[in-house]
């Protein structure tokens, strides 16, 4: 347990709670702590499912380009972050993301790293990268089309529009639609259903379904970073990030 991540285990279920409200922005350190906690839980026979949740209004706002490591050096911060993020896909215990509020940018990538996503009608899933002027990251190039299909992924990525909870369920992006205020409870209920099944069979079935996902994500992360490195050097990217921090509409010039 740390100040920005709590771990609670009971009745076969582990609850990992990110504690950086309201947006729960992540960095290499927080993703590393999530990976380390999940690895420890992989070795705990009493843990049969993991729920990833967050404190405050939003699930995760991705990286914070206004301060910290990403503000200082996008490329180095992203490279270090992706090295940790890749390890999420090696976790053997089923993972459920409880998405209240918004999962945006890399926060969407974190939600897509889970096996299941639980949302409510007011939840928002946003692949806003094109509106920031750069390429998607966090393995979304693989995970998002794997979950919703190529066309729906293209729609989300090229428009950057917000996907509400009900549409997310229709697309398959969210697996359960909870009543207002019950996202975490619904995620715990799904985890309990998994925890009741034979644990060795669950891990075996999950491994078969995921196949070479971890390897494909690692390849995607390398490509994503190479594209991001180029686009982060453009005027459009500088404008997109600046406009986001200033809460205004960006003006892109293709430069």
SULDA-V794454 format. One record per residue. N is the residue number from 0. SS is DSSP state (a for helix, b for strand, c for the rest). PSI is psi in degrees with one decimal (none if undefined). Layout:
# SULDA-V794454
n=<N/N>
ss=<SS/SS>
psi=<PSI/PSI>
This chain:
# SULDA-V794454
n=<0/1/2/3/4/5/6/7/8/9/10/11/12/13/14/15/16/17/18/19/20/21/22/23/24/25/26/27/28/29/30/31/32/33/34/35/36/37/38/39/40/41/42/43/44/45/46/47/48/49/50/51/52/53/54/55/56/57/58/59/60/61/62/63/64/65/66/67/68/69/70/71/72/73/74/75/76/77/78/79/80/81/82/83/84/85/86/87/88/89/90/91/92/93/94/95/96/97/98/99/100/101/102/103/104/105/106/107/108/109/110/111/112/113/114/115/116/117/118/119/120/121/122/123/124/125/126/127/128/129/130/131/132/133/134/135/136/137/138/139/140/141/142/143/144/145/146/147/148/149/150/151/152/153/154/155/156/157/158/159/160/161/162/163/164/165/166/167/168/169/170/171/172/173/174/175/176/177/178/179/180/181/182/183/184/185/186/187/188/189/190/191/192/193/194/195/196/197/198/199/200/201/202/203/204/205/206/207/208/209/210/211/212/213/214/215/216/217/218/219/220/221/222/223/224/225/226/227/228/229/230/231/232/233/234/235/236/237/238/239/240/241/242/243/244/245/246/247/248/249/250/251/252/253/254>
ss=<c/b/c/c/b/b/b/b/b/b/c/c/b/b/b/b/b/b/c/c/c/c/c/c/c/b/c/a/a/a/a/a/a/a/a/a/a/a/a/a/a/a/c/c/c/c/c/c/b/b/b/b/b/b/c/c/c/c/c/b/c/c/b/c/c/c/c/a/a/a/a/a/c/a/a/a/a/a/a/a/a/a/a/a/a/a/a/a/c/c/c/c/c/c/b/b/b/b/b/c/c/b/b/b/c/a/a/a/a/a/a/a/c/c/c/b/b/b/b/b/c/c/c/b/b/b/c/c/a/a/a/a/c/c/c/c/c/c/c/a/a/a/a/a/a/a/a/a/c/a/a/a/a/a/a/a/a/a/a/c/c/b/b/b/a/a/a/a/a/a/a/c/c/c/c/b/b/b/c/c/c/c/a/a/a/a/a/a/a/a/a/a/a/a/a/c/c/c/a/a/a/a/a/a/a/a/a/a/a/a/c/c/a/a/a/a/a/a/a/a/a/a/a/a/a/a/a/a/a/a/a/c/c/c/a/a/a/a/a/a/a/a/a/a/a/c/c/c/c/c/c/c/c/c/c>
psi=<141.6/179.9/-26.3/7.1/122.1/148.8/122.2/131.2/132.8/141.9/36.6/2.3/136.2/135.3/117.5/121.4/118.9/135.6/67.2/55.9/158.4/-25.1/-16.3/46.9/143.8/166.6/-175.4/-39.9/-45.9/-43.5/-38.1/-39.8/-36.8/-44.6/-46.7/-41.9/-43.5/-37.1/-43.6/-39.4/-28.9/-33.1/2.8/109.7/-16.6/-10.6/120.1/-10.3/151.7/133.4/125.6/117.6/-178.6/155.8/140.7/-159.4/-35.5/151.4/-59.7/130.3/13.9/-150.2/150.3/105.3/-3.0/-10.4/168.4/-152.9/-42.3/-34.8/-34.3/-41.9/96.0/-48.6/-49.6/-43.1/-41.8/-41.1/-46.0/-39.0/-44.7/-30.0/-38.6/-43.7/-37.5/-31.5/-18.2/-30.9/-2.7/-9.4/137.5/-11.4/134.6/136.8/131.0/128.8/126.0/103.1/94.6/154.2/-129.9/139.4/103.9/143.2/-124.5/-25.4/-35.0/-40.7/-40.0/-42.9/-37.4/-13.8/-17.4/161.5/-34.2/153.1/132.1/132.4/175.7/173.2/-34.1/-4.5/152.3/131.0/123.5/118.3/80.9/14.8/-45.4/-28.2/-11.8/-8.4/20.9/173.3/149.2/156.6/-162.0/26.3/8.0/-27.1/-27.9/-49.5/-42.1/-51.6/-27.8/-34.0/-47.2/-7.8/158.6/-43.5/-44.8/-37.0/-41.6/-41.4/-50.5/-43.4/-38.0/-25.3/-30.7/16.3/160.8/135.2/116.3/171.1/-42.3/-43.0/-36.6/-39.9/-41.6/-36.0/-16.9/2.9/-35.9/141.0/-21.0/141.1/111.5/159.1/154.9/130.5/2.5/23.9/-49.4/-41.5/-40.9/-36.8/-40.4/-35.8/-42.0/-42.4/-38.3/-36.9/-40.8/-40.8/-22.7/-18.2/166.6/118.3/-38.5/-39.1/-40.8/-47.1/-37.7/-45.8/-44.1/-43.6/-40.0/-44.7/-38.2/-28.6/-126.7/28.0/-45.7/-42.0/-40.2/-36.8/-42.1/-42.1/-42.0/-40.7/-40.6/-43.3/-44.1/-44.4/-39.2/-38.8/-40.8/-40.1/-42.1/-47.8/-29.3/-17.0/0.0/159.4/-34.9/-42.7/-42.8/-41.3/-42.9/-44.8/-42.7/-43.7/-38.0/-44.1/-30.9/0.1/51.4/169.2/128.4/155.6/105.4/141.2/5.1/34.8/none>
